[in-house]
Amino acid sequence: MGKNGRFGKMYGKVVGDGKDDGRPGWKGPAFVKKTDQKPRPKAQSAGGSKEELEETEPNVSVQSQQLLLNIFRDSFVEVLTSGDLKPLLQEVKTALFERDFTRAFGKSEYLEAYSARWSPSRALCYQSVLVGVQEHLDGITTEVAPGKDAEAAENADSVKATRPFLPAVCFGGGAAEVVAFGGYTHDLRDASEQQETVDEPESESQSPSSQGPTIDLTLIDSADWGNVVQKLHDGLLTPPPLSKYASASARASNKSLLQAGSLNSKFVQNDLLGMTLKELEPIVGRTPKLLTLLFTLNELYTSSISKTTAFLLNLTMATQSGTLLLVVDSPGSYSTTSVGADAKKYPMKFLLDHTLLDTEKTKAEGDDRRRESPASWIKLVSEDAKWFRIPEELRYSIPLENMRYQIHLYRRL
């Protein structure tokens, strides 16, 4: 998103015949289901050759994924059906290729076209990633009374526990993130309801825990995604539109993806590389949170290694023990950055680990002995290359993309 979460080459391979006609991905399984597909290769371990990519195990139902695509479809129906969509996308893609991010995200129509075209694939991938690291997210999920706002919830130590609460901050976040977190809380709610049905089949009341967690989401980016985020947020909490010919039973069963109070989202426009420690502390430092850099960090390194390192160090100083940092980005050669006069390239993971995990050697005043300070983070999950593939059963107005990505999850010590 914007200058802090950019497009780049890493958006994945378009599902199709692999030929490039210069258009922004007008290939793949849209409304026509393919046949005679070759079987997909089995998942490869992350320790295999560079060409081998581990395939993401399906941990989210196709039904849940389709509901998220419907949110994008209904939120941007005018954009998707407009004859101006292809030229708009080409203009955005040209600006991104030229790294003119101010122009690429400087118009509302560009932001909506981008969100309708490229954010759905990302949202499905991020939803799957969140479900995959759920056991770690449970460790920072607290219990608060329903109806508490984010600030009150963070300070409600004495409040009787009635509902899970998960605070999250997405750096470089926007359209894909808000829908992905909506899908995540929907999946947790469904899982809780199914479990309670098994445990108490005769219970007619629904406990607050079965409603899933309340997610308090802050999204920060240099481009103004506020209106897009609000539109998608409303779509998650509003029943989908029905035809005027819909039956009474269809109208009665028509429900929103999320219940009121399940998701609080706030967008903040700010340049990540310009954020100071004083600005970061009130955003990330009150309690342990989930922090994300989803297809953002490598672009930050590309802009400035020194500023990105300073940002990560400030983030480290601002966060509380137990905070989680989730990094998802492109794998392989796309994640290298030139360093020094010799233009030596280092993988993004190396730069990240060097900042977060390496011990710091210091010398106390008047003492010639060098001491090592402990690392600030511990790595919980690390996979260098994975596939996220779009199920062919899914339906969307325009083609979607498969995605390759690497994932790293850290916990603040």
C-alpha positions in Angstrom: 0.0 0.0 0.0 1.2 3.4 -0.9 4.9 4.3 -0.4 5.1 2.1 2.6 3.5 -1.1 1.2 4.2 -1.1 -2.5 3.4 -3.1 -5.6 6.8 -4.2 -7.0 7.4 -7.4 -8.9 6.5 -9.6 -5.9 2.8 -9.7 -6.5 3.0 -13.3 -7.6 2.4 -15.2 -10.8 -0.8 -14.6 -12.6 -2.9 -17.7 -12.9 -2.9 -18.4 -16.6 -0.7 -19.6 -19.4 2.3 -17.6 -18.2 2.5 -15.4 -21.3 2.8 -11.7 -20.8 0.9 -9.4 -23.1 1.7 -6.3 -21.2 -1.7 -5.9 -19.5 -2.0 -6.1 -15.7 -2.9 -9.8 -15.3 -6.0 -10.3 -17.4 -5.7 -14.1 -17.2 -6.7 -16.8 -14.8 -9.7 -18.5 -13.3 -12.4 -15.9 -13.2 -15.9 -17.2 -14.1 -14.7 -20.1 -16.3 -13.4 -23.2 -14.4 -10.4 -24.8 -16.1 -10.3 -28.4 -16.9 -7.5 -31.0 -17.5 -5.2 -29.3 -15.0 -1.9 -31.0 -14.4 -1.5 -32.2 -10.8 0.3 -29.7 -8.5 3.6 -30.8 -7.1 3.8 -31.9 -3.6 4.9 -29.4 -1.0 8.7 -29.0 -0.7 10.5 -28.2 2.5 12.0 -24.8 3.1 15.4 -26.4 3.1 15.2 -27.6 -0.5 16.7 -25.9 -3.5 16.0 -22.3 -4.4 13.6 -23.4 -7.0 11.6 -25.5 -4.6 8.7 -23.7 -2.8 6.7 -25.1 0.0 3.0 -25.0 -0.8 0.6 -23.6 1.9 -1.6 -26.2 3.3 -5.3 -25.2 3.0 -6.3 -24.0 6.5 -9.2 -21.9 5.4 -12.4 -23.1 3.8 -13.3 -22.1 0.3 -16.6 -20.9 1.6 -14.8 -18.4 3.9 -12.5 -17.3 1.2 -15.4 -16.7 -1.1 -17.1 -14.5 1.5 -14.0 -12.3 1.5 -14.0 -12.0 -2.3 -17.7 -11.0 -2.1 -16.8 -8.1 0.2 -14.4 -6.8 -2.4 -16.9 -7.4 -5.2 -19.8 -5.7 -3.4 -17.6 -2.8 -2.1 -16.2 -2.0 -5.6 -19.0 -3.2 -7.9 -19.0 0.1 -9.8 -15.2 0.0 -10.3 -15.2 -3.7 -11.4 -18.0 -3.1 -13.9 -16.6 0.2 -15.3 -15.1 0.3 -18.7 -12.4 2.5 -17.3 -11.0 -0.2 -15.1 -8.3 -1.5 -17.5 -6.9 1.9 -18.4 -6.9 2.9 -14.7 -5.0 -0.2 -13.8 -2.5 0.4 -16.5 -1.9 3.9 -15.3 -1.4 2.7 -11.8 0.9 -0.1 -12.9 3.0 2.3 -15.0 3.4 4.7 -12.1 4.4 1.8 -9.8 6.9 0.5 -12.3 8.5 4.0 -12.4 8.4 4.0 -8.6 6.3 7.2 -8.7 4.2 6.2 -5.7 2.8 9.7 -5.2 1.2 9.5 -8.6 0.2 5.8 -8.3 -1.8 6.4 -5.1 -2.6 10.1 -5.5 -6.2 9.7 -6.8 -9.2 8.0 -5.2 -10.0 6.2 -8.4 -6.5 4.8 -8.5 -6.8 3.5 -4.9 -10.1 1.8 -5.6 -9.0 0.2 -8.8 -5.8 -1.1 -7.1 -7.9 -2.4 -4.2 -10.4 -4.2 -6.5 -7.7 -5.8 -8.6 -4.7 -6.6 -6.4 -5.9 -6.6 -2.8 -8.2 -9.7 -2.9 -5.4 -12.2 -3.5 -3.4 -10.6 -0.8 -6.3 -10.6 1.6 -6.9 -14.4 1.1 -3.2 -15.1 1.6 -3.0 -12.9 4.8 -6.1 -14.6 6.1 -4.4 -18.0 5.7 -1.2 -16.7 7.3 -3.1 -15.4 10.4 -4.9 -18.7 10.8 -1.5 -20.5 10.5 0.0 -18.5 13.4 -3.1 -18.5 15.6 -1.4 -20.4 18.4 1.0 -17.6 18.8 -1.7 -14.9 18.6 -3.6 -16.6 21.4 -0.7 -15.7 23.7 -1.4 -11.9 23.3 -5.2 -12.2 23.2 -6.6 -10.7 26.4 -10.1 -10.8 27.8 -12.3 -7.6 28.1 -15.9 -6.7 28.6 -17.9 -6.3 25.4 -18.4 -2.7 24.4 -15.1 -1.5 25.6 -13.2 0.7 23.2 -9.5 0.0 22.4 -8.0 2.4 24.9 -10.3 1.3 27.7 -9.7 -2.3 26.9 -5.9 -2.0 27.1 -6.3 -0.5 30.6 -9.1 -2.7 31.8 -7.1 -5.0 34.1 -9.9 -5.3 36.6 -12.7 -5.8 34.1 -14.4 -9.2 34.3 -13.3 -11.2 31.4 -16.0 -11.8 28.9 -14.6 -11.6 25.4 -11.2 -12.1 23.7 -9.5 -8.9 22.5 -6.6 -8.8 20.0 -4.8 -5.4 19.3 -3.0 -5.2 15.9 -1.0 -2.6 14.1 -0.4 -3.0 10.3 2.5 -0.9 9.0 2.0 -0.3 5.3 -1.5 -1.7 5.7 -4.7 -0.9 3.9 -7.4 -2.8 1.9 -6.0 -6.3 2.1 -5.3 -6.2 5.8 -8.6 -5.0 7.0 -10.4 -7.7 5.0 -7.9 -10.4 6.1 -8.4 -9.6 9.7 -12.1 -9.6 9.2 -11.9 -13.1 7.7 -9.6 -14.2 10.6 -12.1 -13.2 13.3 -15.0 -14.7 11.3 -13.1 -18.1 11.1 -12.4 -18.0 14.8 -16.0 -17.3 15.6 -17.2 -20.2 13.4 -14.7 -22.5 15.1 -15.8 -21.4 18.5 -19.5 -21.9 17.6 -18.8 -25.4 16.3 -16.9 -26.3 19.4 -19.6 -25.0 21.7 -22.2 -27.0 19.7 -20.2 -30.1 20.3 -19.6 -29.4 24.0 -23.1 -28.1 24.8 -25.5 -29.3 22.0 -28.6 -28.3 23.9 -27.5 -24.7 24.7 -29.6 -22.1 22.9 -27.6 -19.0 24.1 -24.4 -17.9 22.6 -21.6 -17.0 25.0 -19.4 -14.0 24.2 -16.4 -16.2 23.6 -18.2 -18.0 20.7 -18.6 -14.6 19.0 -14.8 -14.6 18.3 -12.4 -12.0 19.4 -12.7 -8.3 19.1 -9.8 -7.1 16.9 -8.6 -3.6 17.3 -6.8 -2.7 14.1 -4.7 0.3 13.3 -3.4 0.6 9.7 -0.6 3.1 8.9 0.6 4.1 5.4 1.8 7.1 3.6 -1.0 7.0 1.0 -4.5 8.0 2.0 -6.3 4.7 2.2 -8.8 5.9 4.7 -11.9 5.9 2.5 -11.1 2.5 1.0 -10.5 1.0 4.5 -13.8 2.5 5.7 -15.7 1.1 2.7 -14.4 -2.4 3.2 -14.9 -2.2 7.0 -18.5 -1.3 6.4 -18.8 -4.2 4.0 -17.6 -6.6 6.7 -20.3 -5.4 9.1 -23.2 -4.9 6.7 -25.4 -7.7 5.2 -24.6 -8.1 1.5 -27.0 -6.5 -1.0 -29.8 -8.6 -2.3 -31.8 -8.6 -5.5 -35.2 -7.0 -5.3 -36.5 -10.4 -6.3 -34.9 -12.2 -3.4 -37.2 -14.5 -1.4 -38.3 -13.9 2.1 -36.2 -16.7 3.4 -33.1 -15.3 1.6 -33.7 -12.0 3.2 -34.2 -13.5 6.6 -30.9 -15.4 6.4 -28.9 -12.6 4.9 -26.3 -11.6 7.5 -23.1 -9.6 7.6 -19.8 -11.4 7.7 -19.0 -10.0 11.2 -21.1 -9.0 14.1 -21.1 -5.5 15.5 -18.1 -5.0 17.8 -16.0 -7.7 16.2 -13.7 -5.4 14.4 -12.5 -1.8 15.1 -10.4 -0.3 12.4 -8.6 3.0 12.2 -6.4 4.3 9.4 -3.5 6.7 10.1 -1.7 8.4 7.3 2.1 8.6 8.0 5.4 7.8 6.4 6.9 4.9 8.3 10.5 5.9 7.7 9.7 9.3 9.2 8.1 8.1 12.3 9.9 8.9 15.5 10.1 6.9 18.7 7.8 9.4 20.4 5.2 8.7 17.6 5.5 5.0 17.8 5.3 4.6 21.6 1.5 5.4 22.0 0.7 3.3 19.0 2.5 0.1 19.9 3.8 0.4 23.4 0.9 0.2 25.9 0.4 -3.6 25.8 1.7 -6.6 23.8 0.2 -6.4 20.3 0.5 -8.0 16.9 2.6 -5.8 14.5 2.7 -6.6 10.8 4.8 -5.7 7.8 3.1 -7.4 5.0 4.9 -7.0 1.7 6.3 -3.8 3.0 9.7 -4.3 4.6 11.7 -5.2 1.5 10.4 -2.0 -0.1 11.4 0.0 2.9 14.9 -1.5 2.7 15.0 -0.6 -1.0 14.2 3.0 -0.1 16.8 3.3 2.7 18.6 0.6 4.7 19.6 3.1 7.4 16.2 4.6 7.8 14.5 1.1 7.9 17.0 -0.1 10.5 16.3 3.0 12.6 12.6 2.3 12.2 13.0 -1.3 13.4 15.2 -0.2 16.3 12.6 2.5 17.4 9.9 -0.2 17.1 11.9 -2.4 19.3 12.3 0.3 22.0 8.6 1.2 21.8 7.1 -2.3 22.2 6.3 -4.2 25.3 7.5 -7.7 26.1 5.4 -10.3 24.4 4.7 -8.2 21.3 4.6 -10.2 18.0 6.1 -8.9 14.8 4.9 -10.7 11.6 6.8 -10.1 8.4 5.5 -11.5 5.1 7.3 -10.6 1.8 8.4 -11.9 -1.5 10.9 -14.8 -1.5 14.2 -15.4 -3.3 16.0 -12.9 -5.4 13.3 -10.3 -5.0 14.3 -9.9 -1.4 17.8 -8.7 -1.8 19.1 -5.2 -1.3 22.4 -3.5 -2.4 24.6 -2.5 0.5 27.8 -0.4 0.4 30.0 0.8 -2.5 30.4 -2.7 -3.9 26.7 -3.1 -4.3 26.8 -6.4 -2.4 23.4 -7.9 -2.0 21.9 -9.2 1.2 18.6 -11.1 1.6 16.0 -9.2 3.4 15.9 -11.9 6.1 19.6 -11.4 6.8 19.1 -7.6 7.4 16.0 -8.2 9.5 17.7 -10.9 11.7 20.8 -8.8 12.0 18.7 -5.9 13.5 16.4 -8.0 15.7 18.4 -11.0 16.8 22.1 -10.2 16.9 23.5 -9.4 20.3 25.1 -6.0 20.7 28.7 -5.7 22.0 29.2 -2.7 24.2 32.0 -1.3 26.3 31.2 0.3 29.6 32.8 3.6 30.4 36.2 3.0 32.1 36.0 -0.7 31.4 38.1 -2.3 28.6 36.0 -5.5 28.6 33.3 -5.9 25.9 29.9 -7.1 27.1 27.1 -8.6 25.1 23.6 -7.3 25.6 20.9 -10.0 24.9 18.9 -10.0 21.7 15.6 -8.1 21.8 13.5 -10.6 19.9 13.2 -14.4 19.5 12.1 -16.0 16.2 9.1 -18.2 16.4 8.4 -19.0 12.8 10.6 -18.8 9.7 9.9 -20.1 6.2 11.8 -18.8 3.2 9.4 -19.7 0.4 5.8 -20.8 0.3 3.0 -20.8 -2.3 -0.5 -19.5 -1.7 -2.7 -20.7 -4.5 -6.1 -19.5 -5.4 -8.7 -22.3 -5.3 -10.3 -22.7 -8.7 -13.8 -22.9 -7.1 -13.6 -19.3 -6.2 -15.4 -16.7 -8.3 -14.5 -13.1 -8.7 -15.2 -10.5 -11.4 -11.7 -10.4 -12.7 -8.8 -12.9 -12.5 -6.8 -13.4 -9.4 -3.2 -14.4 -8.7 -1.3 -17.1 -7.0 1.3 -15.8 -4.5 4.8 -16.7 -3.4 6.0 -15.4 -0.1 8.3 -15.8 2.9 7.1 -15.5 6.5 8.9 -14.7 9.7 7.3 -14.2 13.1 9.2 -12.7 16.1 8.3 -12.2 19.8 9.7 -9.3 21.8 11.6 -10.5 24.8 
